Amino acid sequence: MTLQPQPVRIILAKVGLDGHDRGIRVVARGLRDAGFHVIYAGLWQTPEAVVRAVADEDADWLGLSLLSGSHMTQVPRVLELLLRADLGHVGVIVGGIIPPEDVPKLLELGVVRVFGPGIPLGEISDFLREQPRRVHD
């Protein structure tokens, strides 16, 4: 009997007060259809709640969607909490309305990739598939 590899687990969340969730729901459905194990944490999440969900679900990836302009506050906080929780092995991707000048800053902080509006779903799933499997420390 051969063991089937487990699907990549990704938590998708909206951090902060942003209430626009159409895009993240489309991404969740697309990734699920592409074979990923997707857990959508929902709207209005705190950084602490998101990191708890990552730990509870043993996620490989965390996808944050931000449209409210709070990305330079929320993302660093989430990254800090992931490190404190010994979850530095979890890859973080960000999507939404991110000014081009902030993308290098987010990448420098530890975000693996930033996806802008209108990105084809296949590009997101292909990117995640091409990444080496995250290994827990």
C-alpha positions as CSV (number, residue, x, y, z in Angstrom):
1,M,0.0,0.0,0.0
2,T,1.5,3.4,-1.0
3,L,0.7,6.5,0.9
4,Q,-0.7,9.3,-1.1
5,P,1.0,12.7,-0.4
6,Q,-1.2,15.0,1.6
7,P,-2.5,18.0,-0.2
8,V,-0.9,21.3,0.6
9,R,-2.8,23.1,3.4
10,I,-3.4,26.8,3.1
11,I,-5.3,29.1,5.4
12,L,-6.8,32.1,3.7
13,A,-7.9,35.1,5.8
14,K,-9.0,38.7,5.8
15,V,-7.1,40.6,8.5
16,G,-8.5,43.8,10.0
17,L,-11.7,45.6,9.2
18,D,-11.8,45.0,5.4
19,G,-15.2,43.6,4.5
20,H,-14.7,42.8,0.8
21,D,-14.4,39.1,0.5
22,R,-15.4,38.3,-3.1
23,G,-11.8,38.0,-4.3
24,I,-10.6,35.7,-1.5
25,R,-13.6,33.5,-1.9
26,V,-12.8,33.1,-5.6
27,V,-9.2,32.3,-4.8
28,A,-10.3,29.8,-2.1
29,R,-12.6,28.0,-4.6
30,G,-9.9,28.0,-7.3
31,L,-7.3,26.6,-5.0
32,R,-9.7,23.9,-3.7
33,D,-10.6,22.9,-7.3
34,A,-6.8,22.7,-8.0
35,G,-6.4,20.1,-5.2
36,F,-5.3,22.3,-2.3
37,H,-6.7,21.8,1.2
38,V,-8.1,25.3,1.8
39,I,-9.3,26.6,5.1
40,Y,-11.0,30.0,4.8
41,A,-10.8,31.8,8.1
42,G,-13.2,34.5,7.1
43,L,-13.6,38.2,7.5
44,W,-12.4,40.6,10.3
45,Q,-9.7,38.3,11.7
46,T,-7.1,39.5,14.1
47,P,-3.4,38.6,13.5
48,E,-3.6,36.5,16.7
49,A,-6.6,34.5,15.5
50,V,-4.9,33.9,12.1
51,V,-1.8,32.5,13.7
52,R,-3.8,30.3,16.0
53,A,-5.6,28.9,12.9
54,V,-2.3,28.3,11.2
55,A,-1.1,26.3,14.2
56,D,-4.4,24.5,14.7
57,E,-4.7,23.4,11.1
58,D,-1.0,22.6,10.6
59,A,-1.0,24.8,7.5
60,D,1.8,24.9,5.0
61,W,0.8,28.3,3.7
62,L,-1.0,31.4,4.9
63,G,-2.7,33.7,2.3
64,L,-3.7,37.2,3.5
65,S,-6.0,39.4,1.5
66,L,-5.9,43.1,2.2
67,L,-7.8,45.8,0.4
68,S,-8.0,48.4,3.1
69,G,-4.5,49.8,3.0
70,S,-3.5,48.3,6.4
71,H,-1.0,45.8,4.9
72,M,2.1,47.5,6.3
73,T,0.6,47.2,9.8
74,Q,-1.2,43.9,9.6
75,V,1.3,41.8,7.7
76,P,4.4,42.6,9.9
77,R,2.3,41.7,12.9
78,V,1.3,38.4,11.5
79,L,4.8,37.6,10.5
80,E,6.1,38.5,14.0
81,L,3.5,36.3,15.6
82,L,4.3,33.4,13.3
83,L,7.9,33.5,14.4
84,R,7.0,33.7,18.0
85,A,4.8,30.7,17.7
86,D,7.7,28.7,16.0
87,L,5.7,28.8,12.7
88,G,8.5,30.4,10.6
89,H,8.3,27.4,8.2
90,V,4.8,28.6,7.0
91,G,5.0,30.4,3.8
92,V,3.0,33.7,3.6
93,I,1.5,35.1,0.4
94,V,-0.4,38.4,0.2
95,G,-3.1,39.5,-2.2
96,G,-5.1,42.6,-2.7
97,I,-4.6,46.2,-3.4
98,I,-0.9,46.7,-2.5
99,P,0.9,49.8,-3.9
100,P,3.9,48.7,-6.0
101,E,6.3,50.6,-3.7
102,D,5.2,48.4,-0.8
103,V,5.8,45.1,-2.5
104,P,9.6,45.0,-2.0
105,K,9.1,46.0,1.7
106,L,6.7,43.1,2.2
107,L,9.1,40.7,0.5
108,E,12.0,41.9,2.7
109,L,9.9,41.3,5.8
110,G,9.4,37.6,4.7
111,V,6.4,37.5,2.5
112,V,7.1,34.9,-0.3
113,R,5.0,36.5,-3.0
114,V,2.4,39.4,-3.5
115,F,-0.4,38.9,-5.9
116,G,-2.3,41.9,-7.3
117,P,-5.9,42.1,-8.4
118,G,-6.9,40.2,-11.5
119,I,-4.1,37.6,-11.3
120,P,-5.2,34.4,-13.0
121,L,-6.0,31.6,-10.5
122,G,-3.7,29.3,-12.3
123,E,-0.8,31.5,-11.7
124,I,-1.4,31.3,-7.9
125,S,-1.9,27.5,-7.9
126,D,1.2,27.0,-10.2
127,F,3.3,29.2,-7.9
128,L,2.3,27.2,-4.8
129,R,2.9,23.9,-6.6
130,E,6.4,25.0,-7.8
131,Q,7.5,25.8,-4.2
132,P,9.4,23.2,-2.3
133,R,7.3,21.5,0.4
134,R,7.5,23.5,3.6
135,V,9.3,21.5,6.3
136,H,8.5,22.0,9.9
137,D,11.5,23.0,12.1
